[in-house]
Amino acid sequence: MTRKKFIQDTALISGALMFLPGIKGCRNADTSVSGNYFLKEFGIDESLCRKLLIKALSKGGDFADLYFEFTVSNNLGLEDGKVTQSGGSISLGMGVRTVKGDQTGYGFTQDLTEESMMSAAETASTICALKANVPKPFTRLSTGNWYPLEPDFNGIPAKAKLPLLQELNQKCFTLSPEIVKVTANFSSGLKRMYVVTSDGVEAEDLIPSGYIAASVTAEKNGRKEQAGWNLGGRRDFSFYTSDVINKVASVAVTNAVTLLDAIQPPAGEMPVVLGPGITGILLHEAIGHGMEADFNRKKTSTYSTMLGKKVAEPFVTIIDDGTNMNLAGSINVDDEGTPGQKTVLVENGILMGYLHDKISAKHYGVEPTGNGRRQDYQNYPIPRMRNTYMLGGESTPEDVIKQAGKGIYVETVANGQVDIGGGDFAFYVSKGKMIENGKLTRPIKDVNIIGNGPKMLANIIAAGNDLEMSQGGSGYCGKGQLVSVGFGLPTCLVKSLTVGGTGQKGGRS
């Protein structure tokens, strides 16, 4: 089947998925990852893959790989109970990569015909001008299953989404009379990927994604505040129960109503306690990127000379993990054909290693860690995080807060800016509290925390026993390409960060 014919058929069925709920999604769907979907739909067999890899290595190269992708995504949105958004997208194509040393040649095509794919392979091969190389025989990779799906899973139809959004909308209005506006959204996607490498790996995966979200506006005495929440990850429809709806509504409404009485804290250097869960985004942005191996291989990361050295207190252990069940950053296999796995970055305060793709792993003489990820078939893989988190300590959250004495407690953050090389960062605190006399007191808003990632890591002086992973599904990381990620953190006390407020204690916004 040609790409044009396939897209036409799928677009019709995808439209039905959005607007005619009784019709299922993908054509001739067989979601068994051992079934080779691309063979059945497009004739992508071993012989053709070998031919493409031979072409990609025809001018030399250390290795080459093929990446096939078919993704269907759709979104449904309500505003104050009325449908205001309904749409979707389809992505189909393949990419060919040839690698020589740390140099990459890459070609891609939207047309899965042999002629177009051979042309892409020819483009990738031009990185080299050496003696031709040949691929090894292929072996099907056995992987974990960190997001189990029913055999007939085709995605989540609008028929199922609309009642949940209506329930979410009603729940938000019911929870507080101060809620004056509600926007509810359900986004979901399903990606099929197939990777074949010249070093003999053949792997296939079926990857769900999505989340249900509420954004609400609260108003009191002429003052308006907005807040939101979402839950999701790599899940099927069975996750989205009334309990999930209630949780999303409750957190969104509570956050917005609380902000109606929030103050701006005083500015300056002070202790900062990071609450559990979503504040792990600071760990991801300010610290995790500096441990991606490409930055270290190029000597642009602060951590490039720190392997085997102390970077934190002995109670600090940081992990990047592709094997957390159903989380947004979990992967059965990365986009280079390396199985998803758990990677210890910092153990007992010592920097143990980096996050590697195949290129950086060869440079350092180690095995890839399963962190070679890409946005889609139009991009080649680079080292990227998956689910990044710090293990909990032995203190109770209350003891961590008590140890801070006076400072601020951060519950949620947003709109961060990070200098990946040096680790300098600034994050907006969208919700938090004052810490006074070792206890949580007044809610705060409109404040930034400013610091340096490596210094912040070294200045974590207490950790709670309450590690919490963010359960949201809307977390995406940039770095030139968007990929879904997860993060987590226990309650942590950072000895000192710069808090940017009004400088006037008790000041109102």
C-alpha positions, 0 to 999 in steps of 0.5 A: 500500500502506498503512503498516500492511500494509507494516510487517506484511509487512516485519516478517514478512520481517525476522523471517525475515531473523533466524531463517530465513536462506534468505529475503531481506529487503525486499519487492520490493527494488530498491536502485538509488538511481535507481529511487525506491523510495518511488514503487514502494512508496507512490506518492510521485511528483513530483505528490504531492511538489509538492502537499506542498511547496505546502502546506508553503509555503502561509503563506510561508517561505524553503524547504521539504523532504520527507524519506522514510525506511525503515530495517530494523535487526537485531542478533545477540549471543552470550555464551560461544558461546550466542545471548543476543540476537536482535532488530530494528527497523523505522522508516518515515515522512516529515517535512516542514520549512518554514524562515523565516530561522532558524526551523523548522516541522516535522511528521512522520507514520508513515502515508504516505497523502496525508491524513496527509502533507498534515496534516504539511505543514500543521503545518510551514507554521504557522511562517509567516504570509506570502504563499504560496511555490511550489517549483521544478521538481525535478532528480534529484541526481547524487551520489558512491558512497562505499559501493558495494553489489550491486544486490540487496543487502538487508542481512546475514541471520542465516545469515551472521552466526552463523558469524562470531560463533561464529568470533569467540568461539572465536578470543578464547578461543584467543588467551589462557588468561586470557580467561574471558568473551567477548561477541560482537555483530553489528549491521547496518542498511539505510536508504532515504532520499528527499529532495525540496526546494522549491529543486528537488532530488530525491535518493535514497540506500541507506545500509548500516551495521553492525559486528562486535564482541567484548567480553572479560574477562581474569583473572589472580591474582584481578584482572579487566579488560575490553576490547573492539573492533569493526570495520565502517562502511558496508559489505556482507557481503563486508567481514566476512572471517576477517581482520576476525574475527582483527583484532577478536579480537586487539585486544580480547584484547590490550587486556584482557590488557595491562590486567592489568598496568597501573598508574595514572600520577601526576596533574598537568599533563604532555605527552600524546601521542594515538595514531593512529586512535580518539583522533580522538574527542577532535578530534570532541568537544572541537574539531569541535562548536565548528566546527558553524555553528549554535553559531557563528551563535548565538555560543555557540562559542569559534570564533564570532569566529575565522574567518580567524585562527590557531587552531593551529600551521601544520602543523595541517590539520583536515578534515570529510569525507563522501567517505571510502570505507565509513567510518561518517560517509560520506554520498553526500548529506546529509538536505537534498539537498546532496551529500557533500563534503570540508570544510576547517575548519582549513588550515595553522593558520587557521580557514577555515570552519564546518560548514553546513546550509542555514540557517546557510549562508544566514546566512553567505552561503556554500554548504551544506557537506553537513552537514545531518543528522538522526537520522530522519524525526521530526527536522529536520536540523542541522549535524553532523559526518561523518568528522573528522580531522587530516592527518598531519605530517612527524615519525615517531611515534617522534620525536613520543613522544621529544619528549614526554620524560615524560608519557602516551601515550593509545591508546583513550578512552571516556566523554567529557564536553564543554562544546561552547560553551567546549570544556572536556572530560574523557575516560577513558583506557581504555588507554595507556602511560607515556612515560619518557625519550622512550619508551613503557614501562608500561601505564596505566589508570584515568586521565582527561585534562582540558582545553579543546578550543581550547587543546588545538588550539593546544597541539598541537606535533608531529604524526606521519606516520601518520594513521589513520582509525577503522574502527569502525562503532559511533561515534554522536554525540549533540547531541540526535539520534544520527547515525553519525560517523567520526574519525581522527588521526595521532600528536599531541603536546599540550604539556600536559593535566591527567592525573587519576590517583592522584598516586602513581607506580606505584600499583596499582588 
